[in-house]
């Protein structure tokens, strides 16, 4: 699979029940990059996604077709109670492809960062970074400064 063929600016939000938090958590700064959003522990919602968002399992996703750098994209998602999307399975990856497809698979952001050190990748939503189906040779720290996905 070619997970990083498309970096997705896809916001994802954890869907919460009224009683309890569910157990699953929901490249450069070029002007043409698009941004996605991810999940948040702080979102207090019903079991439905906000209007315009797509529910997938216990998370909600939305694609924001707006040019932003990675940091601005994450801030934008946080302003909606979300994070840049984290990817935990091939089915989530395929959902992201489906959401970005109508936009021509432009380069977009997801919530991965290695800002804490070389070869140590984290998701901005704090979830486990275990799904790593990169394109061949990626991540390769191109030009010595690739610290986000």
One Martini backbone bead per residue (centre of mass of N, CA, C, O) as a GRO file, in nm:
protein
  149
    1UNK     BB    1   0.100   0.033   0.015
    2UNK     BB    2   0.038   0.401  -0.032
    3UNK     BB    3   0.011   0.612   0.214
    4UNK     BB    4   0.215   0.867   0.119
    5UNK     BB    5   0.106   0.958  -0.154
    6UNK     BB    6  -0.104   1.079   0.054
    7UNK     BB    7  -0.139   1.360   0.225
    8UNK     BB    8  -0.377   1.431   0.482
    9UNK     BB    9  -0.634   1.671   0.532
   10UNK     BB   10  -0.778   1.522   0.804
   11UNK     BB   11  -1.032   1.530   1.013
   12UNK     BB   12  -1.067   1.386   1.340
   13UNK     BB   13  -1.326   1.249   1.551
   14UNK     BB   14  -1.444   1.154   1.844
   15UNK     BB   15  -1.702   0.952   1.939
   16UNK     BB   16  -1.938   1.016   2.191
   17UNK     BB   17  -2.093   0.921   2.455
   18UNK     BB   18  -2.278   1.031   2.714
   19UNK     BB   19  -2.126   0.834   2.931
   20UNK     BB   20  -1.861   0.762   2.744
   21UNK     BB   21  -1.555   0.690   2.640
   22UNK     BB   22  -1.419   0.558   2.384
   23UNK     BB   23  -1.149   0.352   2.319
   24UNK     BB   24  -1.119   0.475   2.053
   25UNK     BB   25  -0.923   0.702   1.860
   26UNK     BB   26  -0.963   0.961   1.714
   27UNK     BB   27   0.514   1.951   0.385
   28UNK     BB   28   0.533   2.127   0.340
   29UNK     BB   29   0.439   2.485   0.317
   30UNK     BB   30   0.284   2.486   0.069
   31UNK     BB   31   0.023   2.645  -0.097
   32UNK     BB   32  -0.100   2.356  -0.222
   33UNK     BB   33  -0.169   2.241   0.037
   34UNK     BB   34  -0.364   2.017   0.216
   35UNK     BB   35  -0.617   1.953   0.484
   36UNK     BB   36  -0.673   1.745   0.774
   37UNK     BB   37  -0.855   1.576   1.040
   38UNK     BB   38  -0.895   1.469   1.388
   39UNK     BB   39  -0.891   1.375   1.718
   40UNK     BB   40  -1.051   1.411   2.056
   41UNK     BB   41  -1.078   1.405   2.405
   42UNK     BB   42  -1.256   1.690   2.428
   43UNK     BB   43  -1.492   1.589   2.285
   44UNK     BB   44  -1.854   1.663   2.324
   45UNK     BB   45  -2.063   1.424   2.195
   46UNK     BB   46  -2.248   1.252   2.025
   47UNK     BB   47  -2.292   0.966   1.812
   48UNK     BB   48  -2.264   1.193   1.608
   49UNK     BB   49  -2.179   1.371   1.344
   50UNK     BB   50  -2.110   1.635   1.204
   51UNK     BB   51  -2.191   1.823   0.964
   52UNK     BB   52  -1.996   1.687   0.688
   53UNK     BB   53  -1.917   1.434   0.822
   54UNK     BB   54  -1.750   1.113   0.851
   55UNK     BB   55  -1.834   0.802   0.955
   56UNK     BB   56  -1.589   0.573   1.121
   57UNK     BB   57  -1.685   0.400   1.334
   58UNK     BB   58  -1.560   0.602   1.614
   59UNK     BB   59  -1.521   0.820   1.381
   60UNK     BB   60  -1.458   1.148   1.244
   61UNK     BB   61  -1.448   1.292   0.910
   62UNK     BB   62  -1.266   1.564   0.737
   63UNK     BB   63  -1.221   1.757   0.443
   64UNK     BB   64  -0.988   2.031   0.380
   65UNK     BB   65  -0.968   2.244   0.088
   66UNK     BB   66  -0.694   2.399   0.223
   67UNK     BB   67  -0.426   2.598   0.233
   68UNK     BB   68  -0.162   2.463   0.448
   69UNK     BB   69   0.030   2.410   0.690
   70UNK     BB   70   0.077   2.184   0.930
   71UNK     BB   71   0.036   2.364   1.183
   72UNK     BB   72  -0.224   2.502   1.083
   73UNK     BB   73  -0.386   2.244   1.044
   74UNK     BB   74  -0.386   2.155   1.340
   75UNK     BB   75  -0.516   2.413   1.451
   76UNK     BB   76  -0.775   2.389   1.289
   77UNK     BB   77  -0.865   2.123   1.412
   78UNK     BB   78  -0.863   2.217   1.711
   79UNK     BB   79  -1.090   2.433   1.665
   80UNK     BB   80  -1.288   2.158   1.619
   81UNK     BB   81  -1.195   1.925   1.825
   82UNK     BB   82  -0.934   1.818   1.673
   83UNK     BB   83  -0.724   1.635   1.444
   84UNK     BB   84  -0.519   1.516   1.266
   85UNK     BB   85  -0.510   1.235   1.110
   86UNK     BB   86  -0.512   0.901   1.194
   87UNK     BB   87  -0.364   0.578   1.109
   88UNK     BB   88  -0.477   0.213   1.173
   89UNK     BB   89  -0.575   0.121   0.875
   90UNK     BB   90  -0.667   0.030   0.562
   91UNK     BB   91  -0.959   0.137   0.589
   92UNK     BB   92  -0.879   0.427   0.663
   93UNK     BB   93  -0.709   0.482   0.416
   94UNK     BB   94  -0.946   0.440   0.212
   95UNK     BB   95  -1.118   0.667   0.320
   96UNK     BB   96  -0.921   0.893   0.257
   97UNK     BB   97  -0.923   0.846  -0.045
   98UNK     BB   98  -1.227   0.901  -0.079
   99UNK     BB   99  -1.221   1.199   0.034
  100UNK     BB  100  -0.988   1.302  -0.177
  101UNK     BB  101  -1.065   1.220  -0.471
  102UNK     BB  102  -1.246   1.471  -0.568
  103UNK     BB  103  -0.952   1.646  -0.544
  104UNK     BB  104  -0.708   1.473  -0.684
  105UNK     BB  105  -0.495   1.398  -0.464
  106UNK     BB  106  -0.377   1.605  -0.307
  107UNK     BB  107  -0.164   1.735  -0.107
  108UNK     BB  108  -0.174   1.632   0.237
  109UNK     BB  109  -0.255   1.609   0.581
  110UNK     BB  110  -0.137   1.443   0.866
  111UNK     BB  111  -0.071   1.353   1.226
  112UNK     BB  112   0.239   1.319   1.171
  113UNK     BB  113   0.541   1.312   1.391
  114UNK     BB  114   0.919   1.377   1.455
  115UNK     BB  115   0.997   1.620   1.655
  116UNK     BB  116   1.132   1.437   1.897
  117UNK     BB  117   1.283   1.256   1.672
  118UNK     BB  118   1.444   1.029   1.515
  119UNK     BB  119   1.232   0.770   1.422
  120UNK     BB  120   0.991   0.917   1.599
  121UNK     BB  121   0.659   0.854   1.571
  122UNK     BB  122   0.358   1.061   1.595
  123UNK     BB  123   0.042   1.138   1.701
  124UNK     BB  124  -0.148   1.418   1.779
  125UNK     BB  125  -0.373   1.233   1.941
  126UNK     BB  126  -0.188   0.994   2.099
  127UNK     BB  127  -0.182   0.758   1.934
  128UNK     BB  128  -0.077   0.476   1.805
  129UNK     BB  129   0.219   0.413   1.593
  130UNK     BB  130   0.159   0.124   1.380
  131UNK     BB  131   0.076   0.230   1.098
  132UNK     BB  132   0.333   0.177   0.820
  133UNK     BB  133   0.239   0.218   0.495
  134UNK     BB  134   0.466   0.313   0.301
  135UNK     BB  135   0.632   0.423   0.074
  136UNK     BB  136   0.893   0.359  -0.087
  137UNK     BB  137   1.146   0.503   0.124
  138UNK     BB  138   0.948   0.579   0.352
  139UNK     BB  139   1.067   0.787   0.534
  140UNK     BB  140   1.355   1.020   0.416
  141UNK     BB  141   1.417   1.313   0.495
  142UNK     BB  142   1.391   1.528   0.291
  143UNK     BB  143   1.633   1.767   0.305
  144UNK     BB  144   1.635   1.728   0.636
  145UNK     BB  145   1.290   1.828   0.691
  146UNK     BB  146   1.098   1.576   0.767
  147UNK     BB  147   0.839   1.613   1.042
  148UNK     BB  148   0.580   1.536   0.861
  149UNK     BB  149   0.243   1.406   0.729
   0.00000   0.00000   0.00000
